[in-house]
Amino acid sequence: MKSFFKTLLASTLGVIIGSVILTVFSIMIFAGVIAAMGSTETYNLKDKTILTLDLKGNLGERSESSPLNKIMGTPATLGLEGILDAIKKAKENDEIKGIYIKAGSLNGGLGNIDPIRDALIDFKTTGKFIVAYADSYLQNTYYIASVADKVIMNPKGSFDFRGISSNLIFTKNMNDKLGINYQVFKVGTFKSAVEPFIQDKMSEANRLQRTSYLNDIWSHLLAGISESRAISVDALNTYADRCLTFMPADSIVQYNLVDTLMYKPGVEAYLKTLVDIEADKKLNLASIDNMEGVKFKKEGDTKTKIAVLYAEGAIVDSGESNIFSSGSTITAQEYVKELQKLGDNDEVKAVVFRVNSPGGSAYASEQIWNAVVELKAKKPVIVSMGDYAASGGYYISCAANTIVAQPSTLTGSIGIFGLIPEGEELSKKIGFSFDEINTNKHSSFGGTTFGIPFLFAGFSRSFNDDEKQILQKYIESGYDLFITRCADGRSKTKAEIDSIGQGRVWTGSQAIKLGLVDKIGGIEDAIKIAAEQAKVTDYSISKYPEKKTLFAQMLEDSFSNSKMQALKFFMSETNFEKNILKQHIQSFDMQMAMMPDRISY
């Protein structure tokens, strides 16, 4: 019998090891094929080429997609970086005669859409054409398309134009029924992130700030469309109040919002007339991806560099938990290293820190802030803000030499909060009971389960008055540090920062009047300012973090998945899930500097 089990164990291990080896080799071969297919090659522009901007999907700072996601058909993020580079190259290459905007469903805020629109307006100075077409226009894509020489819509398409909104879902009543109470500790009258958990509607302060910044963003959007289409702002508001989404296409033409109605084949035939090619010939269309393979006419001095460091997503301390979370993150450990490397790189004369973040961990924000301060002591640091640079996003920005934001950037939100669930009533409902022995006054502070503090914080009991006071003072100390950092960075007093802080969200247009921002503009403006402050005229642009090759991405994604499977194999299912929970809790920050607001365009 013993011999049988030995043989069985040896066979099982052999199968496992063999499977692992085979999997690794398969991954390497497959990744090599993918890398070869997806590598950026030189793209030779033909005469009478049209750049096609296919605007659909999620708009982020940089276009990155996992190779596995590509195979599975998961949409890639459309990168602002790639779009702006493509337009710039189209402007300087004579082979490209114009731009064709295919306006689809684009998920992005005006903070990142404004630079695209501005680049297209600049492109028009060449005399080259821009044609826009959509089956159905959304408000943000129409804002881009409105700069075109001719705006075309499908005869059976729709035109979504009805204003913008910010909606919240409040869970307090549901939590009450479940027996879950959220204990809130915060500083900031306008710090509204906690409201959905403890209220059933917006506070008056939250309603005030949202009304203010929504109206400011909407006014900015209308002003742009008004100028491009020669329609008064009052008329545009009248059209929005009519909810044009369900209006017949003919009426959209009558309102001068679009120029004509065509089906897609008609648009292609029209484009052929613009580049003077015969009707039976094929259009030469270059995509954004194609343009990656086209070199800029002037690269600049490669030994003198302006670095652009992209930071997008929620701010966290450690990247270990990223495999359990979705979306991009700004990991303090990674970005501190990146900032230190840029400081030590003598070829880099200045750094543009591109921030697109609603915030996150106050502790992680402080670490990045410190790295920015150390970098600033060596060379100029210019912050360029995207859709968001709020709360923790502003924290990591405030020490820069100069801050540049778009008119519709959401920024500020200088405030701190802590949110801890308390489930004493829920525990009773589901049959839990607790007993404890403590050696000291606060030994059971927050409650412990499986030896993990704050996992089910307060599930055995709620915080007592002393403990609540301790936590509130802790949050207040975080806020005091936050406004101190902002005051030092912006050359203001703490009282001045507090008066415009308190968690209040501002647009870029509002923030410049308050002294939170120095200039309205995009990333190109930030680069010019960086060059001026570094006193360089001939330079090249280097972008960080460096993009991983497709091969490296493939291996990384595969091994991350393999790591999870290995953990599951060698741990019981219960212990595995407990380990995940433990990693989440260990990375939890009681001081949160975050603005979770989202706008519906």
C-alpha positions as CSV (number, residue, x, y, z in Angstrom):
1,M,0.0,0.0,0.0
2,K,2.9,2.4,0.9
3,S,4.5,1.6,-2.5
4,F,1.2,2.4,-4.2
5,F,0.9,5.8,-2.5
6,K,4.5,6.6,-3.4
7,T,3.9,5.8,-7.0
8,L,0.7,7.8,-7.0
9,L,2.3,10.8,-5.5
10,A,5.3,10.6,-7.9
11,S,2.9,10.3,-10.9
12,T,0.8,13.3,-9.7
13,L,3.8,15.5,-9.1
14,G,5.2,14.5,-12.5
15,V,2.0,15.5,-14.2
16,I,1.9,18.8,-12.3
17,I,5.6,19.6,-13.1
18,G,5.2,18.5,-16.7
19,S,2.0,20.6,-17.1
20,V,3.8,23.7,-15.6
21,I,6.8,23.3,-17.9
22,L,4.6,22.7,-21.0
23,T,2.5,25.7,-20.1
24,V,5.5,28.0,-19.6
25,F,7.0,26.9,-23.0
26,S,3.6,27.4,-24.7
27,I,3.3,30.8,-23.2
28,M,6.8,31.8,-24.4
29,I,6.2,30.6,-27.9
30,F,2.7,32.1,-28.1
31,A,3.9,35.4,-26.6
32,G,6.7,35.5,-29.1
33,V,4.2,35.2,-31.9
34,I,2.0,37.9,-30.4
35,A,4.9,40.2,-29.9
36,A,6.1,39.7,-33.5
37,M,2.5,40.5,-34.7
38,G,2.1,43.5,-32.5
39,S,5.4,45.1,-32.6
40,T,5.5,48.7,-33.9
41,E,7.0,48.8,-37.3
42,T,7.9,51.7,-39.6
43,Y,4.8,52.8,-41.4
44,N,5.3,54.4,-44.8
45,L,2.7,57.0,-45.6
46,K,1.3,57.0,-49.2
47,D,0.2,60.2,-51.0
48,K,-3.4,61.3,-50.5
49,T,-3.6,59.5,-47.1
50,I,-6.3,60.4,-44.6
51,L,-5.8,60.0,-40.8
52,T,-8.7,58.2,-39.3
53,L,-9.5,59.0,-35.6
54,D,-11.8,56.1,-34.5
55,L,-13.1,57.6,-31.3
56,K,-14.7,54.7,-29.3
57,G,-14.0,52.9,-26.1
58,N,-12.3,54.2,-23.0
59,L,-10.1,57.2,-23.2
60,G,-7.1,57.0,-21.0
61,E,-3.6,58.7,-20.8
62,R,-1.8,56.0,-22.7
63,S,-3.0,53.1,-24.9
64,E,-2.2,49.9,-23.1
65,S,-3.9,46.5,-23.4
66,S,-2.9,43.1,-22.1
67,P,-2.1,40.7,-25.0
68,L,-4.5,38.2,-23.3
69,N,-7.2,40.9,-23.3
70,K,-6.6,41.4,-27.0
71,I,-7.0,37.7,-27.7
72,M,-10.2,37.6,-25.6
73,G,-11.5,40.7,-27.5
74,T,-11.5,43.0,-24.4
75,P,-11.5,46.6,-25.7
76,A,-8.2,48.4,-25.3
77,T,-7.8,51.8,-23.8
78,L,-7.6,54.5,-26.3
79,G,-4.6,56.6,-25.4
80,L,-4.6,60.4,-25.4
81,E,-0.9,60.3,-25.9
82,G,-1.3,58.3,-29.2
83,I,-4.1,60.5,-30.5
84,L,-2.2,63.7,-30.0
85,D,1.0,62.3,-31.5
86,A,-1.0,61.1,-34.6
87,I,-2.6,64.5,-35.1
88,K,0.8,66.2,-34.7
89,K,2.4,63.9,-37.3
90,A,-0.5,64.4,-39.6
91,K,0.0,68.1,-39.4
92,E,3.7,68.0,-40.4
93,N,3.4,65.2,-43.2
94,D,2.4,66.4,-46.6
95,E,1.2,62.9,-47.6
96,I,-1.7,63.3,-45.2
97,K,-4.4,65.5,-46.7
98,G,-6.9,65.5,-43.9
99,I,-8.5,63.9,-40.9
100,Y,-11.6,61.7,-40.8
101,I,-13.2,61.6,-37.3
102,K,-15.4,58.6,-36.7
103,A,-17.3,59.6,-33.6
104,G,-18.3,56.6,-31.6
105,S,-19.1,55.9,-28.0
106,L,-16.1,57.4,-26.1
107,N,-15.9,57.2,-22.4
108,G,-13.9,60.2,-21.3
109,G,-14.2,63.5,-19.6
110,L,-13.6,66.9,-21.1
111,G,-10.3,67.3,-19.3
112,N,-8.8,64.7,-21.7
113,I,-11.1,65.6,-24.6
114,D,-10.1,69.3,-24.7
115,P,-6.5,68.5,-25.8
116,I,-7.8,66.5,-28.8
117,R,-10.1,69.3,-29.8
118,D,-7.3,71.9,-29.4
119,A,-5.0,69.7,-31.5
120,L,-7.6,69.5,-34.3
121,I,-8.1,73.3,-34.2
122,D,-4.3,73.6,-34.6
123,F,-4.3,71.1,-37.4
124,K,-6.8,73.2,-39.3
125,T,-4.2,76.0,-39.6
126,T,-2.5,73.9,-42.3
127,G,-5.5,74.3,-44.6
128,K,-6.0,70.5,-44.6
129,F,-9.6,69.3,-44.2
130,I,-11.4,67.6,-41.2
131,V,-14.5,65.6,-41.8
132,A,-16.6,64.1,-38.9
133,Y,-19.1,61.3,-39.2
134,A,-21.2,59.4,-36.6
135,D,-24.1,56.9,-36.6
136,S,-25.0,58.5,-33.3
137,Y,-23.3,61.5,-31.7
138,L,-22.7,61.7,-28.0
139,Q,-22.2,65.1,-26.3
140,N,-18.4,64.6,-25.7
141,T,-17.7,63.2,-29.2
142,Y,-19.8,65.9,-30.8
143,Y,-17.8,68.5,-28.9
144,I,-14.7,67.2,-30.7
145,A,-16.5,66.8,-34.0
146,S,-17.9,70.3,-34.0
147,V,-14.5,71.7,-35.1
148,A,-14.7,69.8,-38.4
149,D,-15.2,71.5,-41.8
150,K,-18.1,69.2,-42.4
151,V,-20.1,67.4,-39.7
152,I,-22.1,64.4,-41.1
153,M,-24.6,62.2,-39.4
154,N,-26.3,59.0,-40.5
155,P,-29.9,59.7,-41.8
156,K,-31.2,57.2,-39.2
157,G,-28.8,58.2,-36.5
158,S,-29.3,60.1,-33.2
159,F,-27.9,63.2,-31.7
160,D,-27.6,63.0,-27.9
161,F,-27.7,66.5,-26.6
162,R,-29.4,67.2,-23.2
163,G,-26.9,68.6,-20.7
164,I,-24.6,66.8,-18.2
165,S,-25.4,65.2,-14.9
166,S,-23.8,63.8,-11.8
167,N,-25.8,61.0,-10.1
168,L,-25.3,59.2,-6.8
169,I,-26.7,56.0,-5.4
170,F,-27.4,56.1,-1.7
171,T,-27.2,52.8,0.2
172,K,-28.0,54.0,3.7
173,N,-31.6,52.6,3.8
174,M,-30.3,49.2,2.5
175,N,-27.5,49.3,5.1
176,D,-30.1,50.0,7.9
177,K,-32.2,47.0,6.8
178,L,-29.1,44.8,6.9
179,G,-27.9,46.2,10.2
180,I,-24.7,47.8,9.0
181,N,-23.8,51.2,10.3
182,Y,-20.9,53.2,8.8
183,Q,-18.8,55.1,11.3
184,V,-17.5,58.2,9.6
185,F,-14.5,60.4,10.5
186,K,-13.8,63.3,8.2
187,V,-12.6,66.8,7.8
188,G,-14.2,69.0,5.1
189,T,-17.7,70.3,4.8
190,F,-17.7,69.4,1.1
191,K,-16.0,66.0,1.5
192,S,-18.9,64.0,0.1
193,A,-17.4,60.6,-0.6
194,V,-19.0,59.2,2.6
195,E,-22.5,60.6,1.9
196,P,-24.0,57.6,0.1
197,F,-23.3,55.3,3.1
198,I,-24.8,57.6,5.8
199,Q,-27.4,59.7,4.1
200,D,-30.3,59.2,1.7
201,K,-29.7,62.3,-0.3
202,M,-27.0,64.9,-1.0
203,S,-26.0,67.4,1.6
204,E,-26.6,71.1,0.7
205,A,-22.8,71.6,0.6
206,N,-22.4,68.7,-1.8
207,R,-25.4,69.9,-4.0
208,L,-23.8,73.4,-4.1
209,Q,-20.4,72.2,-5.2
210,R,-21.7,69.8,-7.8
211,T,-24.0,72.4,-9.2
212,S,-21.1,74.8,-9.5
213,Y,-18.7,72.6,-11.3
214,L,-21.3,71.0,-13.5
215,N,-22.5,74.3,-14.8
216,D,-18.9,75.5,-15.3
217,I,-18.1,72.4,-17.4
218,W,-21.3,72.7,-19.4
219,S,-20.7,76.4,-20.1
220,H,-17.2,75.5,-21.3
221,L,-18.6,72.8,-23.6
222,L,-21.3,75.1,-25.0
223,A,-18.8,78.0,-25.6
224,G,-16.6,75.7,-27.7
225,I,-19.5,74.4,-29.8
226,S,-20.9,77.9,-30.1
227,E,-17.7,79.2,-31.6
228,S,-17.2,76.3,-34.0
229,R,-20.7,76.1,-35.2
230,A,-21.7,79.8,-35.0
231,I,-24.7,78.9,-32.8
232,S,-25.5,81.1,-29.8
233,V,-25.2,79.6,-26.3
234,D,-28.8,80.4,-25.6
235,A,-29.9,78.5,-28.7
236,L,-27.7,75.5,-27.7
237,N,-29.3,75.5,-24.2
238,T,-32.8,75.6,-25.8
239,Y,-31.9,72.6,-28.0
240,A,-30.6,70.7,-25.0
241,D,-33.9,71.3,-23.1
242,R,-35.7,69.7,-26.0
243,C,-33.7,66.5,-25.5
244,L,-32.6,66.1,-29.1
245,T,-31.8,62.4,-28.6
246,F,-35.2,61.5,-29.9
247,M,-35.6,64.2,-32.6
248,P,-35.6,63.2,-36.3
249,A,-32.2,63.7,-38.0
250,D,-33.6,66.4,-40.4
251,S,-34.2,68.7,-37.4
252,I,-30.5,68.4,-36.3
253,V,-29.5,69.7,-39.7
254,Q,-32.1,72.5,-39.4
255,Y,-30.5,73.5,-36.1
256,N,-27.1,73.7,-37.8
257,L,-25.7,71.2,-35.4
258,V,-24.7,68.9,-38.4
259,D,-24.2,69.9,-42.0
260,T,-25.7,67.0,-43.8
261,L,-27.0,63.4,-43.6
262,M,-25.2,60.5,-45.3
263,Y,-24.9,56.8,-45.0
264,K,-21.3,55.6,-44.5
265,P,-20.7,54.6,-48.2
266,G,-21.6,58.2,-49.1
267,V,-19.1,59.6,-46.6
268,E,-16.4,57.5,-48.1
269,A,-17.3,58.7,-51.6
270,Y,-17.2,62.3,-50.4
271,L,-13.7,61.7,-48.9
272,K,-12.5,60.4,-52.2
273,T,-13.5,63.7,-53.9
274,L,-11.6,65.7,-51.2
275,V,-8.3,63.8,-51.9
276,D,-9.0,63.7,-55.7
277,I,-9.1,59.9,-56.3
278,E,-11.4,58.0,-58.6
279,A,-14.6,56.5,-57.2
280,D,-13.5,52.9,-57.8
281,K,-10.2,53.4,-56.0
282,K,-9.6,52.5,-52.4
283,L,-9.0,55.2,-49.8
284,N,-5.6,55.4,-48.1
285,L,-6.6,55.5,-44.4
286,A,-4.0,55.6,-41.6
287,S,-5.1,54.7,-38.1
288,I,-3.8,55.9,-34.8
289,D,-1.9,52.7,-34.5
290,N,-0.4,53.1,-37.9
291,M,0.9,56.6,-37.0
292,E,2.9,55.1,-34.2
293,G,5.2,53.8,-36.9
294,V,5.7,57.3,-38.4
295,K,8.6,59.3,-37.1
296,F,8.3,62.9,-36.1
297,K,10.0,65.3,-38.6
298,K,12.1,66.8,-35.8
299,E,13.1,64.6,-32.9
300,G,15.2,67.1,-31.0
301,D,18.5,66.6,-29.1
302,T,18.3,63.0,-27.7
303,K,20.9,63.9,-25.1
304,T,18.8,66.7,-23.7
305,K,15.4,65.4,-22.5
306,I,12.2,66.6,-21.1
307,A,10.6,63.6,-19.3
308,V,6.9,63.0,-19.1
309,L,5.8,60.8,-16.3
310,Y,2.2,59.5,-16.6
311,A,0.3,58.8,-13.4
312,E,-3.3,57.5,-13.8
313,G,-5.8,55.9,-11.5
314,A,-6.4,55.5,-7.8
315,I,-3.4,56.1,-5.5
316,V,-2.3,53.1,-3.5
317,D,0.8,52.2,-1.5
318,S,1.8,48.8,-2.7
319,G,1.2,47.1,-6.0
320,E,0.8,43.7,-4.4
321,S,-2.9,44.0,-4.3
322,N,-3.3,45.2,-7.8
323,I,-4.0,41.7,-9.1
324,F,-7.3,41.9,-7.1
325,S,-8.4,45.3,-8.3
326,S,-9.5,46.7,-11.6
327,G,-8.3,49.7,-13.5
328,S,-5.0,51.6,-13.5
329,T,-3.4,52.5,-10.2
330,I,-0.7,54.9,-9.1
331,T,1.5,52.8,-6.8
332,A,3.6,54.8,-4.4
333,Q,6.4,52.3,-4.3
334,E,6.7,52.3,-8.1
335,Y,6.3,56.1,-8.6
336,V,8.8,57.0,-5.9
337,K,11.4,54.9,-7.7
338,E,10.4,56.5,-11.1
339,L,10.8,60.0,-9.6
340,Q,14.1,59.2,-8.0
341,K,15.4,57.7,-11.3
342,L,14.4,60.9,-13.2
343,G,16.2,63.0,-10.6
344,D,19.4,61.0,-11.0
345,N,19.2,61.0,-14.8
346,D,21.5,63.9,-15.9
347,E,20.0,63.8,-19.5
348,V,16.6,64.7,-18.1
349,K,16.5,68.5,-17.6
350,A,12.9,68.8,-16.4
351,V,9.9,66.6,-15.6
352,V,6.3,66.9,-16.6
353,F,4.2,65.0,-14.1
354,R,1.0,64.1,-15.9
355,V,-1.6,63.4,-13.2
356,N,-5.0,61.9,-13.9
357,S,-6.3,60.7,-10.5
358,P,-9.3,61.2,-8.1
359,G,-6.9,60.3,-5.2
360,G,-6.8,57.4,-2.8
361,S,-4.5,56.6,0.1
362,A,-3.3,59.7,2.0
363,Y,-0.2,57.8,3.2
364,A,0.7,56.8,-0.4
365,S,0.1,60.4,-1.5
366,E,2.5,61.7,1.1
367,Q,5.2,59.3,-0.2
368,I,4.8,60.5,-3.7
369,W,4.6,64.1,-2.6
370,N,8.0,63.7,-0.8
371,A,9.6,62.2,-3.9
372,V,8.3,65.2,-6.0
373,V,9.9,67.6,-3.5
374,E,13.2,65.8,-3.7
375,L,13.0,65.9,-7.5
376,K,12.1,69.5,-7.5
377,A,15.3,70.3,-5.6
378,K,17.3,69.0,-8.6
379,K,15.2,70.1,-11.7
380,P,11.9,71.8,-12.6
381,V,8.7,69.7,-12.1
382,I,5.6,70.8,-14.0
383,V,2.3,69.1,-13.3
384,S,-0.1,68.6,-16.2
385,M,-3.6,67.6,-15.0
386,G,-6.0,65.4,-16.9
387,D,-9.7,64.7,-16.2
388,Y,-9.0,64.6,-12.5
389,A,-6.3,65.7,-10.1
390,A,-8.4,65.9,-7.0
391,S,-7.8,65.0,-3.3
392,G,-4.8,62.7,-3.3
393,G,-4.3,63.7,-7.0
394,Y,-3.9,67.3,-5.9
395,Y,-1.7,66.2,-2.9
396,I,0.9,64.7,-5.2
397,S,0.7,67.8,-7.5
398,C,0.9,70.7,-5.1
399,A,4.7,70.7,-4.7
400,A,5.4,71.3,-8.4
401,N,7.0,74.4,-9.7
402,T,4.0,75.1,-12.0
403,I,0.6,73.4,-12.3
404,V,-1.3,73.4,-15.6
405,A,-4.9,72.2,-15.9
406,Q,-7.6,72.0,-18.4
407,P,-10.7,74.3,-17.9
408,S,-12.8,71.2,-17.1
409,T,-10.3,69.3,-15.0
410,L,-11.8,68.4,-11.6
411,T,-9.2,69.3,-8.9
412,G,-9.0,70.5,-5.3
413,S,-11.1,68.3,-3.0
414,I,-8.5,69.0,-0.3
415,G,-9.9,66.9,2.6
416,I,-9.5,63.6,4.5
417,F,-12.0,60.9,5.5
418,G,-12.1,57.5,7.2
419,L,-15.1,55.1,6.7
420,I,-15.5,52.0,8.9
421,P,-18.4,49.6,8.8
422,E,-20.0,48.6,12.1
423,G,-22.1,45.5,12.0
424,E,-23.1,44.8,15.6
425,E,-26.8,44.6,14.7
426,L,-26.0,42.4,11.7
427,S,-24.0,40.1,13.8
428,K,-27.0,39.5,16.1
429,K,-29.3,38.9,13.1
430,I,-27.1,36.2,11.7
431,G,-26.4,34.6,15.1
432,F,-23.0,35.8,16.0
433,S,-22.1,36.4,19.6
434,F,-18.9,37.7,21.0
435,D,-16.9,37.6,24.2
436,E,-13.5,39.0,25.0
437,I,-10.7,39.4,27.4
438,N,-8.5,42.5,27.2
439,T,-5.2,43.3,28.8
440,N,-5.5,47.1,28.3
441,K,-8.1,49.8,27.8
442,H,-8.1,49.7,24.0
443,S,-7.0,46.2,23.3
444,S,-10.1,45.4,21.2
445,F,-10.1,48.8,19.5
446,G,-11.9,48.3,16.2
447,G,-12.5,44.6,16.8
448,T,-10.4,41.7,15.4
449,T,-11.3,38.7,13.4
450,F,-8.8,36.0,12.5
451,G,-6.2,38.3,14.0
452,I,-6.8,41.0,11.3
453,P,-7.6,44.4,12.9
454,F,-10.4,46.3,11.1
455,L,-11.4,43.4,8.9
456,F,-14.9,43.5,10.4
457,A,-14.2,46.6,12.4
458,G,-16.7,47.0,15.1
459,F,-18.6,43.8,14.3
460,S,-18.4,42.8,17.9
461,R,-19.3,46.3,19.0
462,S,-19.2,49.9,17.8
463,F,-16.5,52.4,18.8
464,N,-16.9,54.0,22.2
465,D,-16.6,57.8,22.6
466,D,-12.9,57.7,23.5
467,E,-12.1,55.6,20.4
468,K,-14.2,57.9,18.2
469,Q,-12.3,60.9,19.5
470,I,-8.9,59.1,18.9
471,L,-9.9,58.4,15.3
472,Q,-11.3,61.9,14.6
473,K,-8.1,63.4,15.9
474,Y,-6.1,61.0,13.6
475,I,-8.2,62.2,10.6
476,E,-7.8,65.8,11.6
477,S,-4.0,65.4,11.8
478,G,-4.1,64.0,8.2
479,Y,-6.0,67.1,7.0
480,D,-3.7,69.4,8.8
481,L,-0.7,67.8,7.1
482,F,-2.6,67.9,3.7
483,I,-3.2,71.7,3.9
484,T,0.3,72.2,5.2
485,R,1.7,70.5,2.1
486,C,-0.7,72.6,-0.2
487,A,0.2,75.9,1.6
488,D,4.0,75.2,1.3
489,G,3.6,74.2,-2.4
490,R,1.3,77.1,-3.4
491,S,3.0,79.8,-1.2
492,K,-0.2,80.4,0.8
493,T,-1.1,80.2,4.5
494,K,-2.8,77.2,5.9
495,A,-5.9,79.4,6.6
496,E,-6.0,80.4,3.0
497,I,-5.9,76.7,1.8
498,D,-8.5,75.7,4.4
499,S,-10.9,78.4,3.1
500,I,-10.8,76.8,-0.4
501,G,-10.2,73.3,0.9
502,Q,-12.7,71.5,3.2
503,G,-13.0,68.8,0.5
504,R,-14.5,71.2,-2.1
505,V,-14.1,70.2,-5.8
506,W,-13.2,72.9,-8.3
507,T,-12.9,73.0,-12.1
508,G,-9.6,74.1,-13.6
509,S,-11.1,77.4,-14.6
510,Q,-12.2,78.0,-11.0
511,A,-9.0,76.7,-9.5
512,I,-6.8,79.2,-11.4
513,K,-8.7,82.1,-9.8
514,L,-8.1,80.5,-6.4
515,G,-4.4,80.0,-6.9
516,L,-4.6,76.2,-6.9
517,V,-3.5,76.1,-10.5
518,D,-1.1,78.4,-12.4
519,K,-2.1,78.0,-16.1
520,I,-4.9,76.7,-18.3
521,G,-3.6,74.4,-21.0
522,G,-2.7,70.9,-22.0
523,I,0.4,68.7,-21.8
524,E,2.1,70.5,-24.7
525,D,1.9,73.7,-22.7
526,A,3.3,72.0,-19.7
527,I,6.3,70.7,-21.8
528,K,7.0,74.2,-23.1
529,I,6.9,75.6,-19.6
530,A,9.3,72.8,-18.5
531,A,11.7,73.6,-21.3
532,E,11.6,77.3,-20.4
533,Q,12.3,76.7,-16.7
534,A,15.1,74.2,-17.6
535,K,16.5,76.8,-20.1
536,V,16.7,74.4,-23.0
537,T,15.6,75.0,-26.5
538,D,16.7,71.8,-28.4
539,Y,15.4,68.7,-26.6
540,S,13.6,65.4,-27.1
541,I,10.6,64.0,-25.1
542,S,11.0,60.8,-23.1
543,K,7.9,59.1,-21.6
544,Y,7.7,57.1,-18.4
545,P,7.0,54.6,-17.0
546,E,8.5,52.8,-20.0
547,K,5.9,50.7,-21.8
548,K,6.4,46.9,-21.5
549,T,6.9,45.0,-24.7
550,L,4.0,42.7,-25.6
551,F,6.2,39.7,-24.9
552,A,6.9,41.0,-21.3
553,Q,3.3,41.8,-20.8
554,M,2.2,38.4,-22.0
555,L,4.6,36.6,-19.5
556,E,3.6,39.0,-16.7
557,D,-0.1,38.4,-17.2
558,S,0.3,34.7,-17.5
559,F,2.5,34.3,-14.5
560,S,0.2,36.5,-12.4
561,N,-2.5,34.1,-13.2
562,S,-0.3,31.1,-12.6
563,K,0.6,32.6,-9.2
564,M,-3.1,32.7,-8.2
565,Q,-3.6,29.1,-9.4
566,A,-0.6,27.9,-7.5
567,L,-1.8,29.6,-4.3
568,K,-5.2,27.9,-4.7
569,F,-3.5,24.5,-5.2
570,F,-1.3,24.6,-2.1
571,M,-3.9,26.3,0.2
572,S,-7.3,25.3,1.2
573,E,-10.1,27.3,-0.5
574,T,-10.9,29.0,2.8
575,N,-7.3,29.9,3.6
576,F,-6.9,31.3,0.1
577,E,-9.8,33.7,0.3
578,K,-8.7,34.7,3.8
579,N,-5.2,35.5,2.4
580,I,-6.8,37.8,-0.2
581,L,-8.8,39.5,2.5
582,K,-5.7,39.9,4.6
583,Q,-3.8,41.6,1.7
584,H,-6.7,44.0,1.2
585,I,-6.8,44.9,4.9
586,Q,-3.1,45.3,5.2
587,S,-3.1,47.9,2.4
588,F,-6.1,49.7,3.9
589,D,-5.4,53.3,4.8
590,M,-7.6,54.9,7.5
591,Q,-6.9,58.3,6.0
592,M,-8.4,58.5,2.6
593,A,-7.9,61.5,0.3
594,M,-10.2,60.6,-2.6
595,M,-12.9,62.1,-4.7
596,P,-15.1,59.3,-6.3
597,D,-17.4,61.6,-8.2
598,R,-18.1,60.8,-11.9
599,I,-19.9,62.9,-14.5
600,S,-22.3,61.5,-17.1
601,Y,-21.8,63.2,-20.5
